[in-house]
Amino acid sequence: MKKWIVPTIIVFSIFLILSYKWYTHPRQIVQNIEAVEFHLGKNADQAIMPVRIEIDGYLTRSITGKKHFDGTIKLFSGDKRLTDEKSYAQIVFNLSGGGALVYDETASGVPKLNSYGLIFIGKDFSSVAIAKHVTENGETNTKSWESTRGMMIAGSASSREEGLRVSNALMADFLKGIALD
């Protein structure tokens, strides 16, 4: 009986170490998602704008379950790019499953951080909801988002209804029972 204790402990320790390495090892994410941009609110303009989201980067997880993404998240509307060409995104996901979509940009040779909005991504990175920040009263330094009249980019979706469904599903913990419309 005693001769099995040490080998069992060694095998179990190796299993724990390999499991830890597998779970925390950075995982490459490459995803192209067809999405739509739309206004929120019952009285909002019902028009949508098609948006293509290109994700390329690495997702790391800690043993406590915290997730961190480093890479690029490019947004395109037709041939027009909605984000800076040299933008690099860093997202630290919080407990509600989302995080701030912050870009490291260079404007006139000067590096700056630009917050595009809040981003919520499905576990397999096939669905995305972005609560897009918009400027307030023409002030360039003041940006905000409201669930009753904000802007959303959601995918994979081809209609406003699908975009709302994806957004409500991904943002459920963040919205705490409030449904977007």
N, CA, C and O of each residue as an XYZ file, in Angstrom:
724
protein
N       0.817     -1.196      0.000
C       0.000      0.000      0.000
C       0.861      1.261      0.000
O       0.576      2.208     -0.733
N       1.924      1.276      0.827
C       2.788      2.443      0.930
C       3.563      2.694     -0.363
O       3.920      3.834     -0.659
N       3.825      1.644     -1.129
C       4.599      1.825     -2.354
C       3.791      2.553     -3.440
O       4.381      3.017     -4.416
N       2.471      2.667     -3.303
C       1.624      3.366     -4.270
C       1.417      4.836     -3.920
O       0.982      5.610     -4.773
N       1.708      5.225     -2.724
C       1.457      6.608     -2.290
C       2.344      7.601     -3.038
O       1.837      8.582     -3.583
N       3.635      7.370     -3.074
C       4.558      8.312     -3.730
C       4.276      8.402     -5.238
O       4.168      9.514     -5.755
N       4.153      7.278     -5.967
C       3.843      7.400     -7.404
C       2.503      8.096     -7.662
O       2.374      8.851     -8.626
N       1.520      7.849     -6.819
C       0.219      8.503     -6.980
C       0.344     10.009     -6.786
O      -0.244     10.778     -7.546
N       1.094     10.437     -5.788
C       1.304     11.864     -5.545
C       2.043     12.489     -6.724
O       1.706     13.597     -7.142
N       3.041     11.801     -7.265
C       3.801     12.323     -8.405
C       2.896     12.469     -9.628
O       2.920     13.508    -10.288
N       2.109     11.455     -9.938
C       1.206     11.506    -11.093
C       0.168     12.614    -10.908
O      -0.118     13.358    -11.846
N      -0.388     12.726     -9.722
C      -1.376     13.775     -9.452
C      -0.737     15.156     -9.575
O      -1.367     16.065    -10.116
N       0.475     15.342     -9.098
C       1.178     16.625     -9.202
C       1.446     16.988    -10.658
O       1.258     18.136    -11.063
N       1.882     16.016    -11.435
C       2.111     16.264    -12.867
C       0.805     16.649    -13.550
O       0.784     17.561    -14.377
N      -0.276     15.966    -13.216
C      -1.586     16.302    -13.775
C      -1.989     17.735    -13.426
O      -2.474     18.461    -14.294
N      -1.799     18.150    -12.185
C      -2.136     19.518    -11.770
C      -1.292     20.558    -12.504
O      -1.812     21.582    -12.947
N      -0.008     20.299    -12.631
C       0.878     21.246    -13.323
C       0.489     21.366    -14.800
O       0.412     22.476    -15.327
N       0.244     20.248    -15.465
C      -0.160     20.281    -16.877
C      -1.513     20.961    -17.060
O      -1.704     21.699    -18.027
N      -2.445     20.726    -16.157
C      -3.756     21.380    -16.228
C      -3.617     22.887    -16.065
O      -4.252     23.654    -16.789
N      -2.796     23.308    -15.127
C      -2.552     24.730    -14.899
C      -1.935     25.380    -16.149
O      -2.379     26.442    -16.587
N      -0.924     24.739    -16.708
C      -0.266     25.271    -17.914
C      -1.247     25.357    -19.076
O      -1.266     26.354    -19.798
N      -2.058     24.327    -19.262
C      -3.031     24.329    -20.357
C      -4.053     25.449    -20.166
O      -4.373     26.153    -21.124
N      -4.564     25.627    -18.965
C      -5.601     26.623    -18.703
C      -5.075     28.046    -18.848
O      -5.779     28.905    -19.378
N      -3.872     28.311    -18.394
C      -3.342     29.674    -18.394
C      -2.527     30.008    -19.643
O      -2.149     31.165    -19.831
N      -2.252     29.044    -20.484
C      -1.467     29.308    -21.699
C      -2.245     30.243    -22.631
O      -3.432     30.019    -22.868
N      -1.595     31.290    -23.164
C      -2.293     32.206    -24.081
C      -2.848     31.452    -25.291
O      -2.161     30.635    -25.905
N      -4.098     31.746    -25.612
C      -4.779     31.092    -26.731
C      -4.968     32.110    -27.843
O      -5.513     33.190    -27.615
N      -4.520     31.768    -29.046
C      -4.667     32.702    -30.165
C      -6.120     32.728    -30.627
O      -6.770     31.692    -30.774
N      -6.604     33.945    -30.849
C      -7.970     34.158    -31.319
C      -7.891     34.877    -32.652
O      -7.328     35.968    -32.736
N      -8.449     34.278    -33.699
C      -8.580     34.920    -34.998
C     -10.028     34.729    -35.414
O     -10.475     33.598    -35.606
N     -10.761     35.817    -35.555
C     -12.190     35.737    -35.810
C     -12.625     36.910    -36.688
O     -12.196     38.043    -36.471
N     -13.469     36.642    -37.671
C     -14.106     37.675    -38.481
C     -15.608     37.555    -38.271
O     -16.194     36.498    -38.501
N     -16.221     38.645    -37.834
C     -17.637     38.612    -37.464
C     -18.392     39.671    -38.251
O     -17.990     40.834    -38.290
N     -19.485     39.261    -38.877
C     -20.374     40.201    -39.554
C     -21.360     40.726    -38.515
O     -22.061     39.954    -37.861
N     -21.403     42.045    -38.373
C     -22.203     42.665    -37.318
C     -23.015     43.822    -37.880
O     -22.930     44.142    -39.066
N     -23.798     44.438    -37.014
C     -24.565     45.631    -37.375
C     -24.392     46.695    -36.299
O     -24.249     46.384    -35.116
N     -24.407     47.947    -36.726
C     -24.389     49.076    -35.803
C     -25.782     49.698    -35.822
O     -26.367     49.885    -36.889
N     -26.314     50.018    -34.641
C     -27.666     50.555    -34.564
C     -27.824     51.407    -33.312
O     -27.042     51.311    -32.366
N     -28.875     52.258    -33.333
C     -29.222     53.097    -32.189
C     -30.163     52.322    -31.268
O     -30.967     51.510    -31.727
N     -30.053     52.582    -29.971
C     -30.960     51.992    -28.987
C     -32.126     52.931    -28.722
O     -32.044     54.132    -28.979
N     -33.197     52.376    -28.213
C     -34.363     53.158    -27.835
C     -35.551     52.863    -28.723
O     -35.398     52.583    -29.912
N     -36.743     52.926    -28.138
C     -37.964     52.633    -28.888
C     -38.223     53.647    -29.989
O     -38.752     53.293    -31.043
N     -37.860     54.894    -29.761
C     -38.105     55.940    -30.744
C     -36.874     56.220    -31.613
O     -36.835     57.216    -32.334
N     -35.884     55.351    -31.542
C     -34.636     55.561    -32.280
C     -34.815     55.229    -33.755
O     -35.725     54.501    -34.151
N     -33.920     55.785    -34.544
C     -33.849     55.459    -35.959
C     -33.601     53.956    -36.076
O     -32.671     53.432    -35.463
N     -34.421     53.270    -36.853
C     -34.336     51.816    -36.960
C     -33.310     51.355    -38.000
O     -33.161     50.154    -38.225
N     -32.611     52.282    -38.627
C     -31.634     51.929    -39.657
C     -30.427     51.231    -39.026
O     -30.060     51.499    -37.882
N     -29.831     50.344    -39.794
C     -28.625     49.649    -39.345
C     -27.501     49.921    -40.339
O     -27.745     50.250    -41.500
N     -26.280     49.780    -39.866
C     -25.119     49.893    -40.730
C     -24.316     48.597    -40.582
O     -23.936     48.238    -39.468
N     -24.054     47.893    -41.681
C     -23.246     46.677    -41.582
C     -21.813     47.005    -41.143
O     -21.215     47.976    -41.608
N     -21.280     46.185    -40.247
C     -19.929     46.364    -39.727
C     -19.236     45.006    -39.730
O     -19.839     43.992    -39.378
N     -17.977     44.994    -40.126
C     -17.178     43.778    -40.058
C     -16.178     43.948    -38.917
O     -15.473     44.954    -38.841
N     -16.126     42.963    -38.041
C     -15.212     42.992    -36.895
C     -14.146     41.927    -37.127
O     -14.455     40.748    -37.295
N     -12.880     42.363    -37.133
C     -11.764     41.443    -37.295
C     -10.982     41.395    -35.990
O     -10.448     42.409    -35.539
N     -10.918     40.215    -35.388
C     -10.239     40.024    -34.103
C      -9.006     39.164    -34.337
O      -9.096     38.099    -34.948
N      -7.860     39.620    -33.857
C      -6.621     38.863    -33.968
C      -5.764     39.174    -32.750
O      -5.286     40.298    -32.595
N      -5.571     38.200    -31.900
C      -4.774     38.436    -30.701
C      -4.712     37.205    -29.825
O      -4.973     36.088    -30.271
N      -4.365     37.427    -28.582
C      -4.198     36.328    -27.629
C      -5.033     36.567    -26.378
O      -5.050     37.667    -25.825
N      -5.723     35.523    -25.944
C      -6.512     35.542    -24.721
C      -5.754     34.759    -23.667
O      -5.393     33.602    -23.881
N      -5.513     35.394    -22.528
C      -4.882     34.695    -21.406
C      -5.871     34.652    -20.255
O      -6.657     35.576    -20.049
N      -5.813     33.556    -19.510
C      -6.677     33.384    -18.341
C      -5.804     33.116    -17.133
O      -4.786     32.431    -17.224
N      -6.211     33.657    -16.013
C      -5.495     33.363    -14.772
C      -6.192     32.187    -14.091
O      -7.291     31.793    -14.480
N      -5.554     31.646    -13.094
C      -6.123     30.514    -12.365
C      -7.401     30.921    -11.633
O      -8.236     30.072    -11.321
N      -7.555     32.233    -11.356
C      -8.761     32.727    -10.695
C      -9.907     32.970    -11.679
O     -11.013     33.318    -11.266
N      -9.646     32.788    -12.989
C     -10.694     32.955    -13.986
C     -10.697     34.298    -14.683
O     -11.503     34.507    -15.590
N      -9.820     35.222    -14.294
C      -9.763     36.517    -14.955
C      -9.193     36.350    -16.355
O      -8.260     35.577    -16.571
N      -9.775     37.100    -17.321
C      -9.343     37.005    -18.705
C      -8.779     38.346    -19.174
O      -9.219     39.411    -18.742
N      -7.795     38.264    -20.066
C      -7.129     39.449    -20.601
C      -6.863     39.196    -22.081
O      -6.334     38.145    -22.443
N      -7.226     40.154    -22.946
C      -7.001     40.032    -24.381
C      -6.012     41.093    -24.828
O      -6.150     42.263    -24.472
N      -5.018     40.692    -25.603
C      -4.060     41.598    -26.227
C      -4.043     41.305    -27.716
O      -3.854     40.157    -28.118
N      -4.236     42.314    -28.528
C      -4.209     42.114    -29.971
C      -4.876     43.264    -30.680
O      -4.853     44.401    -30.207
N      -5.469     42.963    -31.815
C      -6.171     43.988    -32.577
C      -7.633     43.607    -32.742
O      -7.969     42.444    -32.965
N      -8.482     44.598    -32.630
C      -9.897     44.460    -32.949
C     -10.198     45.595    -33.916
O     -10.315     46.757    -33.525
N     -10.320     45.230    -35.188
C     -10.533     46.224    -36.240
C     -12.004     46.230    -36.623
O     -12.633     45.179    -36.749
N     -12.537     47.423    -36.805
C     -13.927     47.596    -37.198
C     -13.966     48.273    -38.566
O     -13.314     49.294    -38.785
N     -14.747     47.685    -39.492
C     -14.879     48.221    -40.838
C     -16.354     48.377    -41.186
O     -17.182     47.544    -40.819
N     -16.669     49.446    -41.891
C     -17.992     49.630    -42.474
C     -17.771     49.789    -43.975
O     -17.339     50.843    -44.441
N     -18.072     48.736    -44.721
C     -17.719     48.730    -46.139
C     -16.205     48.772    -46.257
O     -15.513     47.939    -45.672
N     -15.690     49.729    -47.005
C     -14.241     49.897    -47.146
C     -13.675     50.874    -46.134
O     -12.457     51.030    -46.042
N     -14.535     51.533    -45.375
C     -14.088     52.538    -44.401
C     -13.723     51.876    -43.082
O     -14.483     51.067    -42.550
N     -12.568     52.222    -42.567
C     -12.123     51.697    -41.287
C     -12.625     52.601    -40.168
O     -12.443     53.817    -40.228
N     -13.256     52.020    -39.145
C     -13.829     52.790    -38.043
C     -12.842     53.000    -36.903
O     -13.077     53.836    -36.030
N     -11.741     52.253    -36.898
C     -10.725     52.392    -35.861
C      -9.403     52.769    -36.510
O      -9.210     52.551    -37.706
N      -8.497     53.329    -35.731
C      -7.198     53.759    -36.225
C      -6.445     52.581    -36.828
O      -6.525     51.466    -36.313
N      -5.719     52.816    -37.907
C      -5.026     51.751    -38.630
C      -3.995     51.020    -37.774
O      -3.825     49.809    -37.915
N      -3.310     51.737    -36.894
C      -2.272     51.132    -36.077
C      -2.756     50.865    -34.657
O      -1.953     50.794    -33.726
N      -4.054     50.719    -34.492
C      -4.602     50.565    -33.148
C      -4.380     49.168    -32.592
O      -4.509     48.168    -33.299
N      -4.048     49.124    -31.335
C      -3.787     47.893    -30.603
C      -4.738     47.871    -29.416
O      -4.755     48.807    -28.617
N      -5.526     46.815    -29.295
C      -6.541     46.752    -28.241
C      -6.051     45.937    -27.054
O      -5.397     44.906    -27.214
N      -6.372     46.409    -25.886
C      -6.132     45.666    -24.651
C      -7.432     45.654    -23.871
O      -8.020     46.702    -23.602
N      -7.871     44.464    -23.511
C      -9.130     44.331    -22.783
C      -8.886     43.471    -21.551
O      -8.370     42.357    -21.648
N      -9.261     44.001    -20.399
C      -9.260     43.224    -19.169
C     -10.726     42.987    -18.834
O     -11.454     43.923    -18.504
N     -11.155     41.733    -18.922
C     -12.563     41.407    -18.706
C     -12.878     41.425    -17.214
O     -12.105     40.924    -16.397
N     -14.039     42.017    -16.872
C     -14.451     42.077    -15.473
C     -15.433     40.946    -15.164
O     -15.663     40.072    -15.999
N     -16.000     40.967    -13.978
C     -16.888     39.883    -13.546
C     -18.183     39.801    -14.342
O     -18.802     38.738    -14.396
N     -18.610     40.910    -14.965
C     -19.837     40.882    -15.750
C     -19.589     40.409    -17.181
O     -20.506     40.423    -18.001
N     -18.367     39.993    -17.487
C     -18.062     39.438    -18.794
C     -17.618     40.444    -19.831
O     -17.366     40.074    -20.978
N     -17.517     41.693    -19.463
C     -17.121     42.723    -20.415
C     -15.895     43.465    -19.957
O     -15.364     43.229    -18.872
N     -15.462     44.360    -20.800
C     -14.320     45.186    -20.462
C     -14.294     46.420    -21.337
O     -15.058     46.533    -22.295
N     -13.421     47.333    -21.007
C     -13.284     48.561    -21.788
C     -12.449     48.258    -23.021
O     -11.360     47.693    -22.919
N     -12.965     48.636    -24.189
C     -12.234     48.495    -25.445
C     -11.382     49.744    -25.597
O     -11.862     50.785    -26.046
N     -10.121     49.631    -25.220
C      -9.194     50.764    -25.217
C      -8.148     50.529    -26.286
O      -7.517     49.474    -26.342
N      -7.973     51.539    -27.141
C      -6.984     51.456    -28.208
C      -5.779     52.305    -27.879
O      -5.892     53.416    -27.362
N      -4.629     51.757    -28.190
C      -3.368     52.474    -28.090
C      -3.096     53.015    -29.490
O      -2.716     52.260    -30.385
N      -3.287     54.314    -29.680
C      -3.175     54.919    -30.994
C      -2.014     55.903    -31.050
O      -1.471     56.310    -30.023
N      -1.651     56.269    -32.258
C      -0.639     57.293    -32.458
C      -1.250     58.380    -33.320
O      -1.627     58.125    -34.464
N      -1.351     59.593    -32.785
C      -1.882     60.732    -33.521
C      -0.780     61.781    -33.642
O      -0.302     62.302    -32.635
N      -0.385     62.085    -34.856
C       0.677     63.063    -35.126
C       1.967     62.696    -34.394
O       2.682     63.569    -33.903
N       2.252     61.401    -34.327
C       3.477     60.952    -33.678
C       3.412     60.874    -32.169
O       4.399     60.512    -31.528
N       2.263     61.208    -31.582
C       2.112     61.198    -30.130
C       1.197     60.038    -29.734
O       0.057     59.977    -30.194
N       1.673     59.117    -28.888
C       0.818     58.007    -28.464
C      -0.289     58.491    -27.533
O      -0.086     59.379    -26.705
N      -1.465     57.883    -27.691
C      -2.589     58.213    -26.806
C      -3.494     57.001    -26.675
O      -3.509     56.121    -27.535
N      -4.246     56.970    -25.584
C      -5.234     55.919    -25.360
C      -6.601     56.464    -25.732
O      -6.935     57.600    -25.397
N      -7.387     55.658    -26.423
C      -8.710     56.063    -26.841
C      -9.698     54.966    -26.462
O      -9.553     53.823    -26.896
N     -10.695     55.302    -25.659
C     -11.725     54.341    -25.262
C     -12.833     54.363    -26.302
O     -13.500     55.380    -26.493
N     -13.026     53.226    -26.975
C     -14.045     53.122    -28.009
C     -15.403     52.773    -27.423
O     -16.436     53.158    -27.970
N     -15.404     52.049    -26.316
C     -16.652     51.648    -25.685
C     -16.431     50.451    -24.783
O     -15.297     50.104    -24.454
N     -17.523     49.829    -24.390
C     -17.470     48.601    -23.594
C     -17.692     47.432    -24.537
O     -18.549     47.493    -25.419
N     -16.922     46.369    -24.355
C     -17.046     45.220    -25.242
C     -17.366     43.971    -24.426
O     -16.809     43.743    -23.352
N     -18.270     43.181    -24.964
C     -18.679     41.914    -24.362
C     -18.524     40.854    -25.445
O     -19.050     41.006    -26.547
N     -17.802     39.781    -25.132
C     -17.493     38.764    -26.126
C     -17.916     37.408    -25.592
O     -17.700     37.095    -24.422
N     -18.522     36.601    -26.465
C     -18.907     35.242    -26.098
C     -17.690     34.383    -25.814
O     -16.578     34.726    -26.216
N     -17.889     33.284    -25.134
C     -16.780     32.414    -24.711
C     -15.915     31.951    -25.882
O     -14.698     31.835    -25.739
N     -16.521     31.687    -27.029
C     -15.759     31.203    -28.180
C     -15.399     32.329    -29.157
O     -14.902     32.061    -30.250
N     -15.643     33.571    -28.775
C     -15.327     34.762    -29.570
C     -16.089     34.799    -30.895
O     -15.643     35.466    -31.828
N     -17.213     34.112    -31.006
C     -18.003     34.154    -32.238
C     -19.119     35.191    -32.161
O     -19.759     35.482    -33.172
N     -19.360     35.747    -30.988
C     -20.369     36.805    -30.849
C     -19.777     37.951    -30.027
O     -19.038     37.743    -29.064
N     -20.130     39.168    -30.446
C     -19.576     40.377    -29.837
C     -20.678     41.422    -29.702
O     -21.533     41.560    -30.577
N     -20.642     42.153    -28.592
C     -21.505     43.323    -28.411
C     -20.617     44.467    -27.923
O     -19.897     44.326    -26.934
N     -20.676     45.599    -28.626
C     -19.896     46.771    -28.253
C     -20.853     47.910    -27.952
O     -21.598     48.353    -28.826
N     -20.830     48.385    -26.708
C     -21.590     49.579    -26.319
C     -20.699     50.766    -26.679
O     -19.810     51.142    -25.915
N     -20.946     51.346    -27.843
C     -20.060     52.353    -28.426
C     -20.224     53.705    -27.740
O     -21.331     54.224    -27.597
N     -19.085     54.260    -27.318
C     -19.108     55.602    -26.736
C     -19.340     56.633    -27.835
O     -18.790     56.521    -28.931
N     -20.155     57.633    -27.533
C     -20.378     58.740    -28.464
C     -20.055     60.040    -27.746
O     -20.189     60.136    -26.526
N     -19.630     61.035    -28.506
C     -19.287     62.323    -27.901
C     -20.549     63.029    -27.428
O     -21.606     62.933    -28.051
N     -20.419     63.733    -26.324
C     -21.541     64.467    -25.748
C     -21.444     65.935    -26.114
O     -20.399     66.557    -25.924
N     -22.504     66.481    -26.627
C     -22.636     67.919    -26.903
C     -21.450     68.480    -27.681
O     -21.058     69.627    -27.467
N     -20.881     67.688    -28.574
C     -19.785     68.150    -29.403
C     -18.442     68.266    -28.709
O     -17.463     68.689    -29.324
N     -18.380     67.895    -27.431
C     -17.109     67.964    -26.712
C     -16.282     66.722    -27.038
O     -16.753     65.596    -26.877
N     -15.054     66.930    -27.493
C     -14.231     65.796    -27.913
C     -13.722     64.966    -26.743
O     -13.410     63.790    -26.931
N     -13.627     65.523    -25.559
C     -13.094     64.793    -24.415
C     -14.162     64.076    -23.602
O     -13.832     63.303    -22.702
N     -15.428     64.316    -23.899
C     -16.500     63.720    -23.119
C     -17.253     62.707    -23.967
O     -17.906     63.065    -24.948
N     -17.156     61.424    -23.577
C     -17.845     60.354    -24.286
C     -18.663     59.556    -23.282
O     -18.287     59.421    -22.118
N     -19.795     59.026    -23.756
C     -20.627     58.237    -22.855
C     -21.464     57.234    -23.650
O     -21.470     57.238    -24.881
N     -22.167     56.379    -22.911
C     -23.091     55.414    -23.488
C     -24.255     55.255    -22.533
O     -24.061     55.184    -21.320
N     -25.467     55.198    -23.073
C     -26.669     54.984    -22.261
C     -27.476     53.848    -22.863
O     -27.574     53.717    -24.083
N     -28.051     53.031    -21.995
C     -28.828     51.882    -22.464
C     -30.139     52.292    -23.129
O     -30.742     51.488    -23.839
N     -30.587     53.520    -22.914
C     -31.864     53.959    -23.485
C     -31.726     54.698    -24.805
O     -32.697     54.811    -25.553
N     -30.508     55.213    -25.110
C     -30.353     55.950    -26.366
C     -28.943     55.852    -26.945
O     -28.527     56.709    -27.726
N     -28.221     54.823    -26.568
C     -26.836     54.681    -27.011
C     -26.703     54.030    -28.368
O     -27.689     53.748    -29.049
N     -25.448     53.797    -28.747
C     -25.114     53.116    -30.001
C     -24.563     51.738    -29.659
O     -23.829     51.578    -28.684
N     -24.922     50.749    -30.465
C     -24.443     49.375    -30.279
C     -23.876     48.856    -31.590
O     -24.341     49.207    -32.674
N     -22.873     48.022    -31.466
C     -22.389     47.206    -32.577
C     -22.486     45.773    -32.065
O     -21.902     45.440    -31.033
N     -23.220     44.927    -32.780
C     -23.432     43.560    -32.310
C     -23.345     42.573    -33.460
O     -23.808     42.849    -34.566
N     -22.760     41.441    -33.195
C     -22.639     40.419    -34.212
C     -22.332     39.080    -33.562
O     -21.865     39.061    -32.424
N     -22.548     38.081    -34.160
C     -22.898     37.980    -35.553
C     -24.396     38.249    -35.688
O     -25.233     37.596    -35.066
N     -24.693     39.235    -36.526
C     -26.076     39.654    -36.734
C     -26.184     40.343    -38.086
O     -25.225     40.939    -38.576
N     -27.360     40.252    -38.674
C     -27.607     40.931    -39.947
C     -28.815     41.863    -39.857
O     -29.151     42.541    -40.828
N     -29.468     41.897    -38.688
C     -30.616     42.792    -38.501
C     -30.553     43.407    -37.106
O     -29.808     42.940    -36.244
N     -31.332     44.445    -36.897
C     -31.374     45.110    -35.595
C     -31.880     44.152    -34.512
O     -31.376     44.158    -33.389
N     -32.880     43.329    -34.854
C     -33.442     42.375    -33.903
C     -32.397     41.346    -33.466
O     -32.294     41.027    -32.281
N     -31.622     40.828    -34.424
C     -30.565     39.881    -34.084
C     -29.499     40.562    -33.235
O     -28.989     39.973    -32.282
N     -29.161     41.809    -33.584
C     -28.186     42.572    -32.814
C     -28.639     42.787    -31.380
O     -27.838     42.674    -30.453
N     -29.919     43.097    -31.188
C     -30.471     43.264    -29.838
C     -30.422     41.952    -29.062
O     -30.106     41.941    -27.872
N     -30.736     40.846    -29.735
C     -30.705     39.530    -29.084
C     -29.287     39.194    -28.623
O     -29.091     38.758    -27.488
N     -28.308     39.392    -29.491
C     -26.910     39.118    -29.144
C     -26.468     40.031    -27.997
O     -25.843     39.571    -27.041
N     -26.793     41.322    -28.094
C     -26.399     42.293    -27.065
C     -27.004     41.949    -25.713
O     -26.302     41.951    -24.701
N     -28.287     41.658    -25.688
C     -28.941     41.321    -24.423
C     -28.374     40.041    -23.813
O     -28.244     39.945    -22.593
N     -28.035     39.059    -24.649
C     -27.474     37.809    -24.132
C     -26.079     38.030    -23.543
O     -25.787     37.558    -22.444
N     -25.224     38.740    -24.267
C     -23.849     38.941    -23.800
C     -23.754     39.922    -22.633
O     -22.856     39.810    -21.799
N     -24.670     40.874    -22.573
C     -24.606     41.923    -21.550
C     -25.544     41.683    -20.375
O     -25.750     42.592    -19.571
N     -26.114     40.500    -20.249
C     -27.124     40.214    -19.224
C     -26.641     40.553    -17.818
O     -27.357     41.215    -17.066
N     -25.438     40.111    -17.451
C     -24.922     40.410    -16.092
C     -24.666     41.900    -15.910
O     -24.882     42.432    -14.821
N     -24.217     42.570    -16.937
C     -23.919     44.007    -16.880
C     -25.221     44.818    -16.752
O     -25.281     45.781    -15.988
N     -26.240     44.430    -17.490
C     -27.510     45.175    -17.504
C     -28.388     44.875    -16.293
O     -29.304     45.640    -15.991
N     -28.123     43.779    -15.601
C     -28.842     43.395    -14.372
C     -30.364     43.438    -14.539
O     -31.062     44.120    -13.789
N     -30.862     42.706    -15.523
C     -32.299     42.575    -15.695
C     -32.930     43.581    -16.626
O     -34.104     43.431    -16.963
N     -32.212     44.595    -17.058
C     -32.743     45.579    -18.013
C     -32.483     45.043    -19.409
O     -31.375     44.594    -19.705
N     -33.485     45.083    -20.264
C     -33.307     44.635    -21.641
C     -33.161     45.840    -22.557
O     -33.886     46.826    -22.433
N     -32.213     45.743    -23.474
C     -32.044     46.805    -24.466
C     -33.161     46.711    -25.471
O     -33.648     45.621    -25.770
N     -33.578     47.870    -26.005
C     -34.571     47.870    -27.098
C     -34.257     48.916    -28.114
O     -34.982     49.059    -29.099
